[in-house]
Amino acid sequence: MVTLLKLIRWPNLVMIALVQYLLRFSIIEFLGIPHALNHFYYFLGVLCSVCLAAAGYIINDIYDQKNDALNKPQRLLIGAKIKEETAWYWFLGFNVVACVSGYILAQHVELSSLGFIPIIAAALLYLYAIDFKKRAVLGNLLVSLLTAVPVFLVGVFDLLPVATSENAPLMYQVLKVIVGYSLFAFYLNFMRELVKDAEDHKGDAAMGFSTLAVIIKPAGIRYIVFVLGAVLLAFTGFFNYYIAQGDTISAAYLLVFVNLPLLYFLVKIWWAQSPGQFKKLSTLLKLIMLTGILSMVVFSLALKISLL
C-alpha cells in the first residue's frame, strides 16, 4: 500500500481534493452561493479528478521506467517495487472509477456531454505518457491544463445548473474567482513543469527527448522561468496593493505567503544550476501553489467579516 501511495503521488492527490473542497466549503457554502450538487455528488466530482490524476501518474511511470532509472534511480518504483503488470491493473482501475463517477455526475446535472470529459482527459494523459512529454512545451502545457481543469469544473458542475437571470451577477463574480484560481494553478504548474524538465534534462537527453530543457539547456530554462515568475509577481504584487486598500488581512497573507516566497524563488532560480537545486525550486513552487490556493479561505473570512 505504501508503494502504491508513492506511485500515485498521494500528496498531489490530496492537494487536488483540497482545492475542490476549499472552493465548496470556504466560498460556495460559506458565502451562501446557490449550488446544484449535494455532498455525495460533489464527492463523485472530486473522486473523478483524483482518480484521473492517479491514473496519469501511473501511466507516466510505466512509460518512464528507463528515464527514471537515469534521472532518479532511488525513486524508481515500477519494475523495482511493483510489477509493471500490476501497475497496468491499477491504471485501468483508476480510469474506470473516474469515468463512471464522471458519467454519473454528468447525468445528475443533466449535462450528458460533460460525461466525456474524463474519457478525453484519460486519453490525453495516455498520449502525454507515450509522446507529448518528449516534446518541447506541448507536454508542459497539457499537464498544466489538466491540473487547472478540475478547479474550473467545480463551477461548471456545481454552479451553472442553478444559474438564473436573477442570480447571474452573483454567479458571474464567483466564476471569476474560480477562473482566477484555475489560471493561477495553470501558470504556476507550467513554471514547475519547466523547472522539472531542467532537473531531468540529462536523462531526457539520453532518452532522445526534445524537451525545452534539452534544446536550450537548463541555463535557458532559468531565464524563461525567471521571466514567467517576474510577470506573475508583478500581477500578484499589483493585486496585493489593490486589495490592501480595503482588506489588510488578505493583503498581509498574500504578501507573506505568496509574494515574498515568489520573490525568493526568483532569486534562487537565477542562480540554479544543479538538478538538486532545480528539485528544491520545484518543491517551492508546489508550496507557493498551496499557499496561494489557501488564500481563498482568508479572502472568504475577510469578506464575511466585512459584511457583518
N, C-alpha and C positions, 0 to 999 in steps of 0.2 A: 504493500500500500504506500509506503514512504517513497519508493521508486516511482510509482505512478503519479503521486503528487508532484514530484520533481519534474517528471516528464511533461505534465500538463501546465507547469509554471503556476502553481496554485496562488502565489501572491498576486500575479497579474489577474487571475480569475476573480480573486477577492476584490480587487480594485474595480473591475468591470461591474460586479454586483453592487459594490458600494456606491459607485456613481449613480446607478439607476435608482437605488433605494434612497439615496440622498435627494435626488430630484423629486421622488414621490413624497417623502416624509417632510423634508425641510422646505420645499417650495409648494408643491401641489396641495398636499393636505394641510400643512402648517398655515398656509395663507388662504385656505378655503377655496381653492380653484376647482371648478367643476371637472369631473373626470369620469371616464367610461368604465374602467376596469376595477373589479373588486380585488382583494388581496391575492386570491388564488390565480386569477388570470394574469395579474401583474407578475406573479411569481413565474408563470409559464414564459412570459416575455424575457425575464431575467435568465431563466433556465436555458432558453434558446440561445441567448447571447453567450452565456458561459460555456455551453457545450460546443458551440461553433468555434469559439476561441481555443478550447481544449483540443478539439479535432485538428485545428490548424497547427497547433504546436506539435502534435504527434506526427502529422504527415510531413511537416518540415524536418523533423528529426530523422524520420525514416529515410528521406532522400538526402539528408545531410551527414550521413554517418562518416564518409571519408573526409569531408571537410572539417567536421567536428574533431576527428582524430588528429588533424593537423593544428587547428586553432585552439581547441580546449580539450585535450585528451583526458584530463582529470574529471571532466564533467560529462563524458560520453556515457549514455545510458543504454540506448538500443544497440544490441549486439554484445554489450558488456554485462548489463544487469537485467535486461529484459529482452526476450526473444523478439525478433522482427515480426514473426507471425502473430504473437500476442499483441504487439503494437498495432498491427493492422486491425485486429478484432476491436480494440479499444477505439481506434479511429472511426470504424464503421458504426460502432455503438453510439458514440457521442453524436455523430451526424444524424443517425436515426432519431435520437431523442430530440435534437434541435429541430429537425424538420417536422416531426409530429407535433411538438409543442407550438411551433410557429404556425402550423396549419390550424390547430385548434383555436389559437388566439385570433387568427385572421377570420375564421368563421364566426367567432363570437362577436367581433365588432363589425361583421358584415362587410369586410373589405377583403374578399376572397383572393384578389390578385396579389395581396401582400404575402399570402402564404408561400409564394415562390421565392421570397427574399432569402430564406435560409438555404434553399437549394442553390440559388445563384451565388450566395456567399461561400458555401461549401465548395462549389466548383472553382471559384476564383482562388480560394486558399490552396486548392489542389494544384491549379495552374501556377500559382506562385512557387510552390514547393518544387515543381519539376522544371520550371522555366523562368518565370518572371524575376525571381530573386537573383538570377545570374546576370540580369541586365541593369544598366545604369538607370537610376531614378525610378523606373517603372515599378519595380518591386517595392521600393521605399514608399512610393505614393499609394500603392494598393494596400499595404499593411496599415498605413496611417489612416487611410479612408475607412477600412474595416474596423479600426479602433474607435473612430468617431461616430460611425453609423449607429451603434447601439444607443448612444446618448440621444441622438436625433430621433430615433424610432420611438422613444418614450412619448414625444409629442404627437407622433403620427397615430399610435395605437391608443393612447390614453386621453388625449385632448381633442383631436379632430372629430371623433364620432359624436361628441357632445357640444361642438361649436355651433352657435346660432348667431343670428344677426344682432341679438341683444347683448350677448357676451363677447362678440367679436373683438372689440378693443382690448378687453382683458386677455383673451386668448392670444391675441397678437403680441402683447407685451411678454407673456410667459414664453411663447415660442421664440421670441427674440433672445430671451435669456438662454433657452435650451440650445439654440443655434450658436450663440456665443460660446457656450461651454464646449459644444461639439467642435467648433473651429479651433478653440484653444487646445483641445485634446489632439486634433489632427496636426496642428502646426508643431506642437512640442514633440509628438511622436515621430513626425517626419525628421526633425532635427536629431532625435535619438537614433533613428534608423541609420542616418548618415554617420553618426559617431560610432555605432556598432560596426558599420562597414569599414571604418578606419581601423577599428580594433582587430577585425578579422581579415584585413586585406592580404596578408601573406598566404594564408590558407586558400582564400578565394582566388588569388592569382595562380597558385599551384594547381587549382582545380579547373583553370581556364575560364573563370567567371569574368564578366565585363562590368563589374560594379563601378560606381563612380570613384571609389577609393582606389581601385586597381588602375583606372585610367589616369587620374590626376594625382595619385598618391595621397597619403594621409595629410601631407602638408597643404595640399589644395583643399581637402575636406575641412581642415581647420579654418581656413579663411571663409569658406562658404557658410559653415555653421556659425562662425563669429558674426557674419553679416546678418544671417537669419535671426540670431539671438539679439543683436542690436536693434533690429526692426521690431521684434516682439517687445523688448524692454522699452523702446520709445512709445509703443502703443499702451502697454500696461502702466508705464510711468505717467502718461497723459491722463489715463483713466484714473489713476491714483490721485492725481492733482484735482481732477474734476469732482470725484466723489468726496474729497476731503472738505469741500465747501459746506457739505451738509451731513456727512456721515464719517465722523472722525474715527470711530471704532473700526469700521470696514477698511478705511483708508490705512489705518495703522497695521491691520492684519496684512493687507496687500503689500505694504512696504516691507514688513519684516519677513513674511513667509513666501513671497513671490518675487518682488523686485530686487531685494538685496541678494537672495540666492542666485537670481538670474545674472546680476552684476558679477558675483563671484564666479559663476560659470564662464562668463565672457573672459575674465582674466585668466582662468585656468585653461580654457580651450585655445587661447592664443599661443600658449607655450607647450601644449600637449604634444608628445612625440611617441611614447611607448604604448603598446597595447594595454598595459596596466593602467596608464593614465586615462586612456580613452574609456576603459571599462568603468573607472570611478566616475567619469563625467556622464556616462550613460546612466549610472545609478542616480546621480544627482538630478538629471533631467526627469527621471521617474518620480523622485521625491517632490520636485517642483510641480509636476503634473498633479500629484496627490494633494499637495497643499493648495494648489490653485482650485482644484475641484472642491475641496473642503470649504473654500471661501463662500460657497453658496449657503452654508449654514450660518455663517457670520452675517452675510447680507440679509438673509431672511429674518434673523433675530433683530437686526438693527431696524429693518423696515417695520416689523411687528411692534417694536418699542415706540417707533415714531408715530404709529397710528393709534396708540393708546391715549 
